[in-house]
Amino acid sequence: MNNQSNTHKEERASASHLRIVSQNGYPTDWSALDDDSLMAKHQQGEERAFEELVNRYQRSIFSYVYRMLQNRHIAEEITQEVFLALVRNSDRYKAQGRLSSYLFAIASNKVYKEWEQRRRRPHFLSLSFWSSDNGFSDGGLTPLDKLDDKQARVDKACEHMEISEAINDALRHLPAHYREAFILRRFQDLPYDEIAEILDCPVGTVKSRVARAEKALRPYLEKFRDYIE
């Protein structure tokens, strides 16, 4: 009996920072846990559960906010604020199987607050998709690091930059509610019912907004029709 207890302790001590030990003593990957299970562990004070949630959603939240505001610095700040809000309000979260909706709803609220602040001060939208630190991407484009030919990488980078700037420029022409529905559907690939939950509106309204956004964007992106589906 003592040997078995010691074995369990050794397993716990040797587990990596992304692993937990279940009740039967066998290690389980954090990535194997669903969102609600991770939230339950986080509510119990397990920091590694929160780290997994951040790893799971940080990129998509950033991508959404960046597409909405087209400002990398502000998008990074808001992304951090979203997860800080999750920490502050973790005790209020009820397992519903839709943590992603919960996070995107927080992000959406902060985006609209940023827009309200922008209305009160002069502001110019930035179309710089690629930063000066050489190649940061929001996840919406094909990675270039697998291309072997150097010239092909250069050509591909220029092509992607042009397409990305055209998309960002086109998004600026959309009304805010069309833009948000379009980004959540086409860039984040969320189902219509989840978008409806995030935006607090009927599914039919979401579909209508996405369709109207696509129609409005078409003239701006006509030259890239062979690259954008």
Steps between C-alpha positions, in 0.01 A plus 500: 500500500784734592683413180191591297471834683866577437458416133215750470709768667788435262264528204372834627851630559622401153200632307585781259348849524237403241390180670278417795445188703151357507346338804620155398859621488546495122627819330262675258586764240354843569420526131277192531266677743198688370448868577260451787732250668786745471284778642406276793870437567572872467223582747671261741818705472687293242708754302601249234138460398484873429824479300341236277192718445721790399695277261174374357330833433754782508579489128139495382396779738792713384421432135136602548585823685774587251266458205240714672733785603796460262746606767742241632595677824139554606408146393774360725380711793137398456596133466677522836200678649268221381694237693537726803122536498473122490717478811307769686162348418592132505284434806194621306560277199253213468592196292305524177737344248552834325798670660598629157170690479564644845848622401391645166212680671748665739722591206205639304400721790854637531519563125185711514637691797814573299287630213319730740834638618613549142197710425612742768851548359663534156613163369643352183466128434824319432519257211842365599436129525868410522688655789858624510602196705507301177201295418242497778176356366153489655451142384280568201763434231695199380835453686807577290757307697450178304594652165852397401574748226604843632360691203174309530479609864553863404240485223254320722551749783429792270191327366370428850573855614305645209203268557501563876509878458220479244288296742568739788423799281178337380392420856520869585209565264265264680256611769621374837227237544565355152875500556474317831270226370718455190825470699357253748364285220765520227820555701419324828285233332243504779160340440205734451333399825811584703536837325135569582577424864801733500314785329174434685285491189307236297687257274309637202633847575857369509458327164354815351787713629763260365331487160471880482864537605615261226298691242643833615859368502487341156580815296802580717648152469413421138864495386578234762209270420739218402668513843207562735208264535 
